[in-house]
Amino acid sequence: MDVIWQGRQEYSHVENLQKNNLPRIKNTRQIEVWGLEFEPVVTLGKRSKVEQDLVASLTVLSNHGIQVLQTDRGGQATLHSP
């Protein structure tokens, strides 16, 4: 098992790293555990509805340095932050 510290990263960067590394490890028995912190971001999953799931406006979140990103993952709204 490999443990890899990624540090503090943008969510979209880590999402791309995961997608790009999947083919490399998919058909192996290799296990990788990534430790990291995300810059503040709210991810909106496939079932998310902005008007129902966010208690603050996009402007307020942006003014506080919090990105809001649509993802292809399941679920609703999730806050990721250090």
Order of alpha helices (4+ residues) and beta strands (2+ residues): beta-alpha-beta-beta-alpha-alpha-beta-beta
